[in-house]
Amino acid sequence: MAIAASRLGLRRMISSIPGFTPPPPATPKPPAEPSTNLFVSGLSKRTTSEGLREAFAKFGQVVHARVVTDRVSGYSKGFGFVRYATLEDADAGRMGMDGQFLDGWVIFAEYARPRAPPSPPQDSMSQTQSGYPSSGYY
């Protein structure tokens, strides 16, 4: 009860600030279109690309499986991708592995979204020929 009252008080206090408007609520992303490539999240740090392939191979022909790792440490980032030969295999893998345990962790499988286009280059006026800011500080 005290927490709810304090939240109400905080909301009143914030709404009394002139010119402040809270941000709009986040809109959920639409589901990705079906493809042969699956995005797998919630992976254990112990899960390897081969272990990922073996787990998903029960549902169809896996063309490629990859656990994404940190470039410096080599440790898993906790997600990966599985590519199947057909859409039917990919759907079976998604349905069969979503919410299942792999190496002691619950994993989530969904259709992978295409990569966003690269961002435009930075303003060339703010950097020198060397690529460092022109302020002289490093």
C-alpha positions in Angstrom: 0.0 0.0 0.0 2.8 2.4 0.9 4.6 1.7 -2.4 1.4 2.5 -4.4 0.9 5.7 -2.5 4.6 6.7 -3.0 4.2 6.0 -6.8 1.1 8.2 -6.9 2.9 11.0 -5.1 5.9 10.7 -7.4 3.6 10.8 -10.5 1.8 13.9 -9.1 5.2 15.6 -8.4 6.5 14.9 -11.9 3.3 15.9 -13.6 3.4 19.3 -11.8 6.7 20.2 -13.5 5.8 22.8 -16.2 6.6 21.7 -19.7 7.2 18.1 -18.8 5.4 15.5 -20.8 6.1 11.9 -20.2 7.3 9.8 -23.2 4.6 7.8 -25.1 4.3 4.2 -24.2 6.6 1.9 -26.2 4.9 0.1 -29.1 5.7 -3.6 -29.4 7.5 -4.7 -32.6 5.4 -6.7 -35.0 6.4 -10.4 -35.2 9.2 -11.1 -37.8 8.2 -12.7 -41.0 8.8 -16.4 -41.4 12.3 -17.2 -42.7 14.7 -20.1 -42.5 16.9 -18.1 -40.1 16.0 -18.3 -36.4 17.2 -16.0 -33.6 17.8 -17.9 -30.3 18.1 -16.0 -27.0 18.7 -17.0 -23.4 21.7 -19.2 -24.2 24.0 -20.3 -21.4 27.6 -19.2 -21.5 28.5 -22.9 -21.9 26.4 -23.4 -25.0 28.6 -23.9 -28.1 27.7 -23.6 -31.8 27.9 -27.4 -32.1 25.6 -27.9 -29.1 23.1 -25.4 -30.6 23.2 -27.3 -33.9 22.6 -30.7 -32.2 19.7 -29.3 -30.2 17.9 -27.9 -33.3 18.8 -30.7 -35.6 16.0 -32.8 -34.0 13.5 -30.7 -35.9 15.0 -30.6 -39.4 18.1 -30.1 -41.5 20.3 -27.4 -39.9 22.4 -25.6 -42.5 24.3 -23.4 -40.1 24.3 -22.7 -36.3 26.3 -20.0 -34.6 26.5 -18.8 -31.0 27.6 -15.1 -31.0 30.7 -14.5 -28.9 32.5 -11.4 -27.6 35.4 -10.5 -29.8 37.8 -9.8 -26.9 36.9 -12.4 -24.3 35.5 -15.1 -26.6 32.6 -15.7 -24.2 29.1 -16.2 -25.4 26.9 -13.2 -25.5 23.8 -15.4 -24.7 22.3 -15.5 -28.2 22.8 -17.1 -31.5 21.3 -18.0 -34.9 20.2 -21.2 -36.5 19.6 -21.5 -40.3 17.4 -24.4 -41.6 17.2 -25.7 -45.1 13.4 -25.1 -45.4 10.7 -22.9 -43.9 8.9 -26.0 -42.6 12.0 -27.1 -40.8 12.5 -23.6 -39.4 8.9 -23.5 -38.1 9.3 -26.9 -36.5 12.5 -25.9 -34.8 11.0 -22.6 -33.6 7.9 -24.3 -32.2 9.9 -27.3 -30.8 12.7 -25.3 -29.0 10.9 -22.1 -27.9 10.7 -22.2 -24.1 12.8 -25.3 -23.8 15.9 -26.0 -21.6 19.3 -26.1 -23.2 22.4 -26.5 -21.0 20.2 -25.7 -18.0 18.8 -22.4 -19.3 15.4 -21.7 -20.8 15.9 -20.5 -24.4 13.6 -18.6 -26.8 13.5 -19.2 -30.5 11.9 -16.8 -33.0 12.3 -15.9 -36.6 15.3 -13.6 -37.1 14.7 -10.0 -38.2 16.7 -8.7 -41.1 19.6 -6.4 -40.2 18.8 -2.7 -40.1 20.6 -0.7 -42.8 23.9 0.9 -41.7 23.7 4.3 -40.1 24.9 7.3 -42.2 28.5 8.4 -41.7 29.2 10.9 -39.0 29.5 14.6 -39.8 32.9 15.1 -41.4 33.2 18.6 -40.0 33.6 17.3 -36.4 36.6 15.1 -37.2 40.1 15.6 -38.6 41.8 13.6 -41.3 43.1 11.2 -38.6 39.6 10.4 -37.5 40.0 11.9 -34.1 37.9 14.8 -32.9 39.4 18.2 -33.7 39.3 19.3 -30.0 42.8 18.1 -29.4 41.8 15.9 -26.4 41.9 12.1 -26.6 
